[in-house]
Amino acid sequence: MKTQKRKEQGASLVEYILTLALILLIGMVGLKGLGEATSSEFKKVADVFDGSGGSADGPAATGPEEDDQLAGDGCPPEGC
């Protein structure tokens, strides 16, 4: 009795699915890191526009010298 041996030509459906899953996993991890970095940068910019001063490594929106020279209404002592 002869046994017939199937020839494997190309990848099977399971191999395609596993390859696609690996590519998607790598993409999701990469995009998550990129999203966190982008979010951090946007937060720094928003803090500067809010006037909260930014982070320790970035410049403040206004320095203490400028704050001392302004009256309560935001105008210098000599007027607006």
Secondary structure, 3 states (H helix, E strand, C coil): CCCCCCCCCCCCHHHHHHHHHHHHHHHHHHHHHHHHHHHHHHHHHHHHHHCCCCCCCCCCCCCHHHHHHCCCCCCCCCCC
